[in-house]
Amino acid sequence: MIVPRLRHIAIIGGGFSGTMTAVNLARLSESPLRITLINHCYPSGRGIAYGTRRPEHLLNVAARNMSAMPDHPNHFVEWLRTRTEFAALSDTELRETFMPRRVYGDYLRSLAHHYARPVDRHARVQIEFRDDEVADIKPEADGARLILASGHNLDADKVILATGNEPPADLPGNDTVANHPGWCANPWLDWESKLPPAGETIVLLGTGLTTVDAIITLLALDWRGTLHAVSRHGLLPQSHFKGTEDPLFPPADVDLASLGLEALADLVETHCERLRAQGANPAMIVDKLRPHTQRIWQTFTDAERREFITRYAARWNVIRHRIAPSIHRQVMTAVDEGRLQISRASIAGVKPLGAKIGIDLRARDGTTSTLEAALAINCTGPHTRFSATRSQLLQNLLASGLAQPDSMNMGVRVESDFTVVERGGHRSSFLLAIGPLLRGTLWESIAVPELRGQSLRVAQTLLDELPAAAARWTDPAEKAVMEYWI
Ligand SMILES: Cc1cc2nc3c(=O)[nH]c(=O)nc-3n(C[C@H](O)[C@H](O)[C@H](O)COP(=O)(O)OP(=O)(O)OC[C@H]3O[C@@H](n4cnc5c(N)ncnc54)[C@H](O)[C@@H]3O)c2cc1C
């Protein structure tokens, strides 16, 4: 009897998306399976967001909506109950708490650990973590070969791209400051070691969530100096609030996804006005749109998507990506006390100025100025022009035609079951993608409430496909073993 090869799934990326895909495969598979999760750069099992070690970095979603498993909505809150430090909180308080992100990282790690080191030696599925960078993928007769930066290769039947967020795009003049001690190109890697002495100036380029992280850390470190944050719109993220229900939006007789951008924008504006007139927070409308966002985005034409990005995305982002009230209070207090200055201007470029970094700004009225910083941190948000990706792996996939950009060039083109579409328009026989790589296809594809559903669905898709592989086994004895396994 020939012993069949164990099915092997390789997952590239060990952030939330990759880790939870591995966990879902392990918990749902009824047959033996080998899973290898390859990750580099950020902590494995945590990724960028939950790899932070800073206790002041909080989740921007309350605990009640942070279960990693869509089929167990209370899972995160129940897991928190295993920790003594939250014992004093009532169930209601616990559910409404914005937990430290590193605690959420512990949650993900503990889920992964459970399957990576199963205590049950009869476990059907085991997960192996590998610290390496996948540099390329080559198709094979029955799957693919992963080429690792370490020089090793790895053969797999199926491969999942869960490579997550890329560091911010380069700014004009980036090359001139790349090795400057006062420049930080990646805000998610250590910049605290570059902290200038008190009395100096730090400039944060961007005013979004990453900037808020940096501000909160500087306040926690009690760094005393001048702190600037600059962006084109100068808008800081808003705070979460306890809203009252608004039964009038969305109107029962309207299919939001079939309206088109212009009519939808008018409808939203009308309802925002109504709420403002009632003294209620219009941000509620964005929350009510959230369950419909992916469907709306998919029915927009590319012209409407581009129009949305140009006209509405900045405002959408500050309302949609809200922050914990305690974090918002700290940021606003820093503004009120003059410790933090917000500038509204375009960043024309960055340049070395001796020991300092010069940031050239252009205001709306055309006036130009230069800010001098002892430390400048690029917090402009993840790079999203997919064809210009700096990932060697993604560049290689584009060059070989194993993947192509989506129609918005924001990520990789996939079919509705997350199978990657090759340059020729064919479904890949082995490659799937999830997470922020699907931003162009779904728009809302970056936060846990969406990613947990994706990681479950992609696991189910793979498990459904694997039995089909058994049909290819022709030796009857061999097939019997496969049928037992799958
Ligand atoms: C600072 C920050 C805070 C956030 N806070 C929240 C929050 O509170 N709540 C919420 O719902 N969402 C939050 N988000 C959104 C967040 O993007 C998602 O929740 C989620 O963490 C994304 O996970 P991911 O696995 O898709 O990507 P990532 O976390 O980016 O992980 C991808 C991993 O893949 C690795 N990788 C990439 N290419 C390769 C390669 N070729 N070979 C090997 N490894 C590779 C990367 O190095 C990285 O470790 C936050 C995002 C950020 C950036």
PDBQT file of the ligand as one rigid body, heavy atoms in Angstrom, charges set to zero:
ROOT
HETATM    1  C1  LIG A 501      -1.402  49.960  14.081  1.00  0.00    +0.000 C 
HETATM    2  C2  LIG A 501      -2.684  49.250  13.726  1.00  0.00    +0.000 A 
HETATM    3  C3  LIG A 501      -3.692  49.093  14.654  1.00  0.00    +0.000 A 
HETATM    4  C4  LIG A 501      -4.887  48.426  14.346  1.00  0.00    +0.000 A 
HETATM    5  N1  LIG A 501      -5.854  48.273  15.281  1.00  0.00    +0.000 NA
HETATM    6  C5  LIG A 501      -6.978  47.580  14.978  1.00  0.00    +0.000 A 
HETATM    7  C6  LIG A 501      -8.011  47.364  15.960  1.00  0.00    +0.000 A 
HETATM    8  O1  LIG A 501      -7.906  47.813  17.094  1.00  0.00    +0.000 OA
HETATM    9  N2  LIG A 501      -9.111  46.648  15.605  1.00  0.00    +0.000 N 
HETATM   10  C7  LIG A 501      -9.262  46.156  14.338  1.00  0.00    +0.000 A 
HETATM   11  O2  LIG A 501     -10.268  45.499  14.057  1.00  0.00    +0.000 OA
HETATM   12  N3  LIG A 501      -8.305  46.357  13.392  1.00  0.00    +0.000 NA
HETATM   13  C8  LIG A 501      -7.196  47.051  13.684  1.00  0.00    +0.000 A 
HETATM   14  N4  LIG A 501      -6.232  47.254  12.726  1.00  0.00    +0.000 N 
HETATM   15  C9  LIG A 501      -6.462  46.725  11.385  1.00  0.00    +0.000 C 
HETATM   16  C10 LIG A 501      -5.553  45.517  11.119  1.00  0.00    +0.000 C 
HETATM   17  O3  LIG A 501      -5.039  45.737   9.824  1.00  0.00    +0.000 OA
HETATM   18  C11 LIG A 501      -6.235  44.182  11.166  1.00  0.00    +0.000 C 
HETATM   19  O4  LIG A 501      -6.972  44.064  12.367  1.00  0.00    +0.000 OA
HETATM   20  C12 LIG A 501      -5.287  42.975  11.107  1.00  0.00    +0.000 C 
HETATM   21  O5  LIG A 501      -4.363  43.046  12.141  1.00  0.00    +0.000 OA
HETATM   22  C13 LIG A 501      -4.581  42.797   9.776  1.00  0.00    +0.000 C 
HETATM   23  O6  LIG A 501      -3.905  41.568   9.865  1.00  0.00    +0.000 OA
HETATM   24  P1  LIG A 501      -3.199  40.879   8.635  1.00  0.00    +0.000 P 
HETATM   25  O7  LIG A 501      -2.774  39.538   9.092  1.00  0.00    +0.000 OA
HETATM   26  O8  LIG A 501      -4.076  40.904   7.436  1.00  0.00    +0.000 OA
HETATM   27  O9  LIG A 501      -1.950  41.811   8.305  1.00  0.00    +0.000 OA
HETATM   28  P2  LIG A 501      -0.628  42.158   9.133  1.00  0.00    +0.000 P 
HETATM   29  O10 LIG A 501      -0.899  42.377  10.557  1.00  0.00    +0.000 OA
HETATM   30  O11 LIG A 501       0.007  43.263   8.344  1.00  0.00    +0.000 OA
HETATM   31  O12 LIG A 501       0.266  40.837   9.043  1.00  0.00    +0.000 OA
HETATM   32  C14 LIG A 501       0.871  40.388   7.841  1.00  0.00    +0.000 C 
HETATM   33  C15 LIG A 501       2.154  39.645   8.198  1.00  0.00    +0.000 C 
HETATM   34  O13 LIG A 501       2.664  39.030   6.999  1.00  0.00    +0.000 OA
HETATM   35  C16 LIG A 501       4.070  39.216   6.973  1.00  0.00    +0.000 C 
HETATM   36  N5  LIG A 501       4.541  39.093   5.584  1.00  0.00    +0.000 N 
HETATM   37  C17 LIG A 501       4.290  39.934   4.552  1.00  0.00    +0.000 A 
HETATM   38  N6  LIG A 501       4.917  39.483   3.435  1.00  0.00    +0.000 NA
HETATM   39  C18 LIG A 501       5.573  38.348   3.781  1.00  0.00    +0.000 A 
HETATM   40  C19 LIG A 501       6.416  37.444   3.063  1.00  0.00    +0.000 A 
HETATM   41  N7  LIG A 501       6.701  37.614   1.758  1.00  0.00    +0.000 N 
HETATM   42  N8  LIG A 501       6.946  36.383   3.727  1.00  0.00    +0.000 NA
HETATM   43  C20 LIG A 501       6.664  36.194   5.052  1.00  0.00    +0.000 A 
HETATM   44  N9  LIG A 501       5.878  37.030   5.786  1.00  0.00    +0.000 NA
HETATM   45  C21 LIG A 501       5.340  38.092   5.147  1.00  0.00    +0.000 A 
HETATM   46  C22 LIG A 501       4.240  40.616   7.536  1.00  0.00    +0.000 C 
HETATM   47  O14 LIG A 501       5.569  40.891   7.888  1.00  0.00    +0.000 OA
HETATM   48  C23 LIG A 501       3.267  40.553   8.727  1.00  0.00    +0.000 C 
HETATM   49  O15 LIG A 501       3.877  39.995   9.848  1.00  0.00    +0.000 OA
HETATM   50  C24 LIG A 501      -5.057  47.929  13.030  1.00  0.00    +0.000 A 
HETATM   51  C25 LIG A 501      -4.032  48.104  12.075  1.00  0.00    +0.000 A 
HETATM   52  C26 LIG A 501      -2.859  48.748  12.415  1.00  0.00    +0.000 A 
HETATM   53  C27 LIG A 501      -1.791  48.893  11.369  1.00  0.00    +0.000 C 
ENDROOT
TORSDOF 0
